[in-house]
Amino acid sequence: MNYTNQGNNDTRSGFGAGMTELGRTNPKVVALCADLIGSLKLQQFIDENPERFFQVGIAEANMMGIAAGLTIGGKIPFTGTFANFSTGRVYDQIRQSIAYSDKNVKICASHAGLTLGEDGATHQILEDIGLMKMLPGMTVINPCDYNQTKAATIAIADHHGPVYLRFGRPKVANFTPVDQKFEIGKALMLQEGTDVTIVATGHMVWEALLAAEALETEGISAEVINIHTIKPLDDEAILKSVKKTSCIVTAEEHNFLGGLGESVARVLTTQHPTPQEFVATQDTFGESGTPAQLMEKYGLNNKAIVAAVHRVLQRKR
């Protein structure tokens, strides 16, 4: 494995670090929050730029409307709350006031997926990628670690148009380069292989690398690709890989309906039919538990990826 864990850190702190840098380098950037400053790691941005922060309170729909309005004056608003409240609670406002109007709003969503943990199913969301990717013109980004989340936060300020940036609560492996350049829509080859393609997004990227390491001991060569941008999807990278390996596993902390796997399946079905296995939740809500317990129960870890590889290799043969 070519990537080494530099120490565990939470991706939401990567967002906070990215916002701090934007506060110093881009005067058009403003931040809005729905009573979750600590959870979104925004305090340093606020301390340095108090006049560029708007505390909306527990009024997420109003936050989206205010953000849309701020773009008219040339501001680049970043909204911040939990992923569930960033999407499900305010879908109408995002659709009508932001996406339909092509407003330059960056919807930044923390505590996504099962790894929100003990807060349970009412706060976890496993359908947000599907909700956002179906909106015309919406860019959907799901970075894998602290460093990549910081880089993505900085990069989306220079992208004109609505963006959904998804990240998480728990401390996870931080393994990508510190000073990386984030390129929207460009998948990253993490490890080359010949027997199977594993494409993963978010917290599942590190699990995919661990799975590849385990598979190597079995004599199975796995190619691992980090799909940090789910829309626009890097079709070319996926097709190039499966033409070599002839089978693929997709891995995501999201429902298999509407997520990364479904987007990949569309590419394969229309351009290069290929055996595919999905590592994702199976059309279910989550529940309360530690992140590790939930990832184990719902089959979202390196062991589940290894099992999926064995299944797809059987189909390939």
N, C-alpha and C positions, 0 to 999 in steps of 0.2 A: 504494500500500500504506500503510495507516494505522499499521502497527506498525514500530518501528525497533529494530534490534539494539543493546542497551545494552552489548554486549561478551559474549564467550563465557564460559560457566561450566558446570560439571557439575551435573546434577540431584541427584546424591548429596550434593553440598555444600549444596544447598537443604534436603535432609532433615536434614543435620547442624545447620544453622542453625535449622530448625524445632524440633528436639529441644532445642537450647540454650534457646530461648524457652520451651518447655513446662516445662523443668526449673525455670525461674524463676517460672512462673505457675500451674502445676498440680501440686500435691504428690502427687497420686495416680499420676502418670505414672512408670513405671519402664522401664528399658531392659535388654534381654538381647542378647548378641551371641555368635556362633559363631566366635570367633577372628579377626574381621575388623574390629577397631576402626578402623583407619586407612582401610580401604576404605569403611566406612559413615560416616566423618566424625563419630564419636561422642566424640572425646577431650575436647572442651570440656564436654559434658554430664557426662562422668565426673569431670572435674576439679572441677566445681561441685557434683556430687551423687554422691559416691563410694558412699554407702550405698544409692543407688537404682539401682545398676548390677550386673548379674550376668554374669560372663564364663563361659559354658557350655563353651567349647572346641569342638572339632570333633565335636559331638554334637547335631546339629540336631533330631533326634527328641525328645531329652530337653528341648531348649529349648522346643519347642511344648508339651510336657506341663507343664513348670514354669510357662510363661506362662498356660496354662489354669488352673492351680492358684492363681496369684497373683490372678486375677480374683475368686476366692471371698472373698478378704479385702478386696475393694474397690479393688484396684490396677488401673491401666490399663497393661498391659504392651505394649511395642513390641519386637518381635523383629527382629533384623537379620542378614542374610547375603545371599549372592548369590541372584538370582531362581531359578536352577536348584535350589539347595539349600533355598530357602524353600518350594518347591512339589513338584517331582518327587521329591525325596529323602524328603519327610515328608508325602506326601499322606494316608496312613492316619491319622497323628496329627492333622492338620488336620481331616479329615473327622469322626473319631470324638470327639476331645477338645475341639475348638473349634467347628466348624460345627454338628454335631449337638446339642451342648450349648448353643449360642448364647452362647459365652463372648466377653467383651469384649476380644478380643485384636487387636492391629494388626500384621499380618504385613507387614513392610517389606522390600522386595526390590530390591536394587541389581544393577547389571551385567546388566540384562535385554537380550534381543534379540541381534542380530548385532554391535552396537557395543561389546560386550565385546572384540571384536577378536582379538588375537593368541592369546588363551587357547584359542580353537578350539571345536569343536562340543560337546565334553564339558562345557564350562562355559557356553556360550551356551544359552539356552532360547527357543524360539519357539512353545511351546504352553501357557505358563503362564496366559495370560488365559483360555483355554478351560477349563483345569483348575479355575481358581478361580471362574469365572462359573457353572459348572454346580452348584456347591455351594449348596444352599438357604440363604438368609439372608446370603450373603457379598456384601459391597459391593466392587466392583473399580474402582480409580482408577489412571489412567496420565497424570500431568501432563506438560506440554510443555517447561518450562524451569525454571531455578533458582528464580525468584520464585514460580511456581505450585506447585512442589514444596514449598517452605517453607510456603506458605499451606495446602496440602492436609495436610501433616503436622500443623499446628496444628489444623486443622478436624476431623480424624478423632478427636482426643481427646474431642471433645464429642459424637460420634456413638456411640450404644450399639449394640454388636454387632460381629461380626468384620469386619475390613476387610483387603483386599489392596491395598497401595500399591506401585506398580511405578515404578522409575526407573533411571537409567543411569550409565555410567562416563565417557563422553567429554565434553569441553567442547563445548557447543552454543550456538546463539544464545539470549540471554536477552532477551526482548522484551515480556513481559507486565508490567502495573503492579507496582510495588514493594510497595505497601500494599493489594493486592487482597484482597477478601473471597472466600473459596472456598466455593462452594455445591455440596454433593454432589448429583449427579444433574441439574445444570442446565448444558446446553451453552452455549457462548459464541460469539456471532456476531462474527467478526473482520473480515469484509468482505462487504458485500452485493453480489449479482450477479443476473443474469437468465437466463443461458444454461445454466449447469451448477452443481450443488452439489458441493463438495468437503468431505467430513467426514474429519477426521484426528485422530489421537491420539498422544501422546508426542512423540518426536523428529520425527515426520512432520508436525507442525503447521507448523513453520517452513518445511519443504520445500513444503507446500501453499501458503503465502503467496508463496514465490518462484515457484511454478508459476503462480499467479494473476497475478502481475506479468508473467511471460512471455506468458501467454495474452492479456493486455490489449493487448500490442503487435500481436497478430493480430486484434484486434477481438472477442475472446471475453470475455464478462463472467462471471467465476466468483464464486460465493458460497462463502466459506470459513468452516467451523464447527469449533471446537475441542471435540471430545468427550473431555473429561478423565475423565468417569465412564462406564465401559462398562456397569456394572450398579449401580444402576438406570439404564437408558438413557433419554435425553430423547426419547422418541418424538415428542412434540408439535413440537419444534424441527425434527426431520428431516422430518416430514410437511409442515409449513408451508413449508419450503424447496423440497421436490420438487414441491409443487403449483404453485409458481411457475416452476421451471426445467425440470421434466419429465425430468430425468436426474441421475445421481449417481455420483461416484467416492469410494470409501473408501480410506484410506491408513493403514497401520499397520506397525510393525516386529514382525511376528508372522506365523505361518502363516495363510493365508486360511481354513483350516479352524479353526473355534472362536474366531475373534477378533472384532474390531469389525465387519468387513464382513459376517460371518455374522449378527451380531445385527441389523444394519441391514436385511439381506435379509429377515429374519423380519418386521420391522415392515412393510416394503414389500409383501411377499407377502400378508400378512393384511389390510392396510388400504389400500394404494394402489400397485398394481403399477407399477413404474418401471424403465427400463433402468439397470443398475448395472455398473460395472467395479471390479475389486479391484486395489489396489496392496498387495501383501503377498508373503511367500515362498510358493512353490508346493509345499507338502507336502514339504519337504526339510530336512535338517539344515544347519547352517552349516559354516564351516571357518575356518582361521587366516588372518588378514590384517589390515591396518589397517581401522578403521571405514569410512573413505571408500571403500577398495577393495571392501569387502564390500557396502556400500550400493549401489555402482555395479553390481557383478556380479549381485546379487540383485534389482535393479530397485526400490530403495527410496529414491528421491530425487526432486527436482523434475522432472527430465527424464522419469522414469517416470510421474509424475502427469500431465504435459502429454500424453504419448502416450495414457494412459488416457482423458483428456478427449476427445481426437480420436476414439478408438474409440466412446465412448459417444454422442458427438454424431452420429456416422454412424448408430448404431442409433436414436437419437431421430428423425432425419429419415426 
